Amino acid sequence: MDSYLGRCQCGATAYEMKRPVAAWICHCRDCQRMTSSAFSFSMATSSTGFRFLKGEPRRFEKTGDNGSKSDQLFCPGCGTWMATRSAQAPDAVIVRVGTLDQHLWIAPGSQSWTASALPWALIPGLRSFERDATPEQALEVMAEWQKAHEGR
């Protein structure tokens, strides 16, 4: 499939995206707080391959632990955290896997920020990083993920 649809909980905000290039779990404290859960499950797609079809998301500018700023995109009606855009990666959009209509085929390729993970939430056997992966490691994980998800 070349195009995927997703939406918020209430249906007021919807999007279309092209095939993701990677998916991962993040255990950082920011993601724990923003999801009110143990981690976030995210995927990356190109910024040119992502567009909102319905509604206008609410933006919240967040400053990460490393000082970088990013726009967190939420449904203004129900508060669903849908996506992230960052000046550090202007060619990408990070989308929350749980907002996809067809999400069962996606599996994470890695987990990051395991140093702040709840012990019971770590996934055994999944490539893990105590903090963020280095750019070289991220490229390796991306290539492995794409290979594992060919034809899905």
VOPAGU-2260 file (C-alpha; in pm, 1 decimal, decimal comma):
REM VOPAGU-2260
SITE   aa  ch    i         X         Y         Z
SITE  MET   A    0       0,0       0,0       0,0
SITE  ASP   A    1     133,8     341,6     -92,5
SITE  SER   A    2     -99,2     564,4     106,2
SITE  TYR   A    3    -229,9     535,6     462,1
SITE  LEU   A    4    -508,1     718,1     642,6
SITE  GLY   A    5    -523,9     813,4    1007,1
SITE  ARG   A    6    -734,6    1015,6    1244,3
SITE  CYS   A    7    -776,8    1134,9    1599,3
SITE  GLN   A    8   -1009,9     975,1    1854,4
SITE  CYS   A    9   -1304,8    1207,2    1781,4
SITE  GLY   A   10   -1258,2    1211,1    1402,0
SITE  ALA   A   11   -1230,9    1590,4    1373,0
SITE  THR   A   12    -869,7    1573,5    1250,7
SITE  ALA   A   13    -757,6    1329,0     981,2
SITE  TYR   A   14    -447,7    1281,6     766,0
SITE  GLU   A   15    -301,6    1089,7     474,9
SITE  MET   A   16      58,4     975,3     464,6
SITE  LYS   A   17     290,2     788,3     232,1
SITE  ARG   A   18     459,1     467,8     340,8
SITE  PRO   A   19     665,5     516,1     658,6
SITE  VAL   A   20    1042,7     466,2     645,4
SITE  ALA   A   21    1085,7     347,8    1006,1
SITE  ALA   A   22     898,2     283,8    1329,8
SITE  TRP   A   23    1028,1     280,4    1686,4
SITE  ILE   A   24     935,6     303,4    2051,0
SITE  CYS   A   25    1054,7     592,2    2266,2
SITE  HIS   A   26    1074,9     557,4    2644,8
SITE  CYS   A   27    1184,5     917,7    2717,4
SITE  ARG   A   28    1007,9    1108,9    2993,6
SITE  ASP   A   29     861,1    1357,6    2743,9
SITE  CYS   A   30     692,5    1075,7    2549,2
SITE  GLN   A   31     574,9     914,8    2870,8
SITE  ARG   A   32     412,1    1240,7    2975,3
SITE  MET   A   33     266,9    1322,2    2633,3
SITE  THR   A   34     108,3     977,9    2597,0
SITE  SER   A   35      20,4     934,7    2966,1
SITE  SER   A   36     172,9     590,8    2920,1
SITE  ALA   A   37     498,5     397,0    2934,0
SITE  PHE   A   38     622,7     496,2    2585,9
SITE  SER   A   39     524,3     634,8    2246,8
SITE  PHE   A   40     513,0     425,0    1929,1
SITE  SER   A   41     609,3     641,4    1631,7
SITE  MET   A   42     688,0     618,9    1261,7
SITE  ALA   A   43     859,1     855,9    1021,5
SITE  THR   A   44     748,6     958,8     675,1
SITE  SER   A   45     859,0    1234,6     437,6
SITE  SER   A   46     716,3    1581,4     497,0
SITE  THR   A   47     603,6    1588,5     132,2
SITE  GLY   A   48     420,4    1259,5     187,6
SITE  PHE   A   49     205,8    1382,1     477,3
SITE  ARG   A   50     -98,1    1608,5     474,9
SITE  PHE   A   51    -396,8    1682,5     691,5
SITE  LEU   A   52    -723,0    1602,8     512,2
SITE  LYS   A   53    -963,5    1727,4     777,6
SITE  GLY   A   54    -928,8    1975,3    1060,3
SITE  GLU   A   55    -636,8    2191,1    1163,0
SITE  PRO   A   56    -416,2    2051,2    1439,9
SITE  ARG   A   57    -327,7    2250,3    1747,5
SITE  ARG   A   58      46,6    2309,6    1783,3
SITE  PHE   A   59     251,3    2293,5    2099,9
SITE  GLU   A   60     619,2    2390,6    2076,7
SITE  LYS   A   61     827,3    2160,1    2295,1
SITE  THR   A   62    1193,9    2195,6    2385,7
SITE  GLY   A   63    1364,8    1858,6    2419,1
SITE  ASP   A   64    1634,1    1756,4    2667,2
SITE  ASN   A   65    1893,8    1832,6    2397,7
SITE  GLY   A   66    1758,6    2187,8    2351,5
SITE  SER   A   67    1598,2    2124,0    2011,8
SITE  LYS   A   68    1251,5    2263,1    1948,0
SITE  SER   A   69     969,3    2071,0    1783,1
SITE  ASP   A   70     602,9    2128,0    1706,8
SITE  GLN   A   71     373,5    1866,7    1859,3
SITE  LEU   A   72      47,3    1841,3    1664,3
SITE  PHE   A   73    -274,5    1756,0    1851,1
SITE  CYS   A   74    -642,4    1737,8    1763,7
SITE  PRO   A   75    -795,2    2054,4    1913,6
SITE  GLY   A   76   -1114,6    1866,3    1995,1
SITE  CYS   A   77   -1005,5    1548,0    2172,1
SITE  GLY   A   78    -634,1    1613,5    2234,1
SITE  THR   A   79    -499,8    1311,4    2043,4
SITE  TRP   A   80    -123,9    1353,7    1986,1
SITE  MET   A   81     -97,9    1290,2    1613,2
SITE  ALA   A   82     239,0    1404,0    1481,3
SITE  THR   A   83     562,5    1595,5    1535,3
SITE  ARG   A   84     753,2    1831,1    1306,9
SITE  SER   A   85    1103,9    1941,8    1393,9
SITE  ALA   A   86    1342,2    2200,2    1253,5
SITE  GLN   A   87    1618,2    1941,4    1308,3
SITE  ALA   A   88    1450,8    1712,0    1053,3
SITE  PRO   A   89    1249,4    1940,0     820,9
SITE  ASP   A   90    1210,3    1666,9     558,3
SITE  ALA   A   91    1030,8    1429,7     797,5
SITE  VAL   A   92     707,5    1406,4     993,6
SITE  ILE   A   93     687,2    1177,2    1295,5
SITE  VAL   A   94     341,6    1019,0    1319,4
SITE  ARG   A   95     190,5     825,2    1611,1
SITE  VAL   A   96     124,1     466,8    1500,2
SITE  GLY   A   97    -193,8     441,5    1707,4
SITE  THR   A   98    -361,6     708,4    1494,1
SITE  LEU   A   99    -334,4     502,1    1174,0
SITE  ASP   A  100    -650,9     333,4    1051,3
SITE  GLN   A  101    -446,3      34,8     923,7
SITE  HIS   A  102    -183,0     -16,7    1195,2
SITE  LEU   A  103    -160,4    -390,9    1260,0
SITE  TRP   A  104     122,6    -449,9    1008,8
SITE  ILE   A  105     367,8    -212,2    1179,0
SITE  ALA   A  106     623,1    -340,5    1428,0
SITE  PRO   A  107     892,7    -129,3    1594,7
SITE  GLY   A  108    1249,4    -161,7    1470,7
SITE  SER   A  109    1408,8     -26,5    1786,6
SITE  GLN   A  110    1348,0     132,3    2124,5
SITE  SER   A  111    1523,2     445,0    2244,7
SITE  TRP   A  112    1571,6     617,9    2579,5
SITE  THR   A  113    1571,5     283,1    2760,0
SITE  ALA   A  114    1757,7     450,8    3048,1
SITE  SER   A  115    1425,3     610,9    3147,7
SITE  ALA   A  116    1202,3     314,5    3059,5
SITE  LEU   A  117     971,9     150,2    3307,2
SITE  PRO   A  118    1139,5    -190,2    3357,8
SITE  TRP   A  119     829,3    -389,0    3261,3
SITE  ALA   A  120     787,7    -189,3    2937,2
SITE  LEU   A  121    1118,8    -289,0    2774,5
SITE  ILE   A  122    1072,3    -523,6    2479,5
SITE  PRO   A  123    1323,7    -811,8    2490,0
SITE  GLY   A  124    1511,4    -875,9    2165,8
SITE  LEU   A  125    1437,7    -532,6    2019,7
SITE  ARG   A  126    1740,9    -323,6    1927,6
SITE  SER   A  127    1781,1     -79,9    2217,7
SITE  PHE   A  128    1952,1     252,0    2284,2
SITE  GLU   A  129    1995,5     412,2    2627,9
SITE  ARG   A  130    1933,2     753,1    2470,1
SITE  ASP   A  131    1888,4     846,4    2103,4
SITE  ALA   A  132    2052,6     633,4    1837,3
SITE  THR   A  133    2350,1     796,6    1664,9
SITE  PRO   A  134    2285,4     906,7    1303,3
SITE  GLU   A  135    2474,9     598,6    1181,2
SITE  GLN   A  136    2273,9     366,2    1407,3
SITE  ALA   A  137    1948,7     533,2    1299,8
SITE  LEU   A  138    2032,2     468,0     931,9
SITE  GLU   A  139    2106,4     101,5    1010,3
SITE  VAL   A  140    1779,8      61,2    1200,7
SITE  MET   A  141    1588,5     233,2     919,8
SITE  ALA   A  142    1735,3       0,4     655,1
SITE  GLU   A  143    1658,9    -306,0     870,5
SITE  TRP   A  144    1302,6    -187,0     932,2
SITE  GLN   A  145    1237,6    -123,2     562,7
SITE  LYS   A  146    1368,2    -468,3     470,4
SITE  ALA   A  147    1153,9    -635,2     737,4
SITE  HIS   A  148     841,3    -448,0     619,2
SITE  GLU   A  149     879,3    -498,7     243,3
SITE  GLY   A  150     552,5    -604,5      85,3
SITE  ARG   A  151     340,3    -529,6     389,9
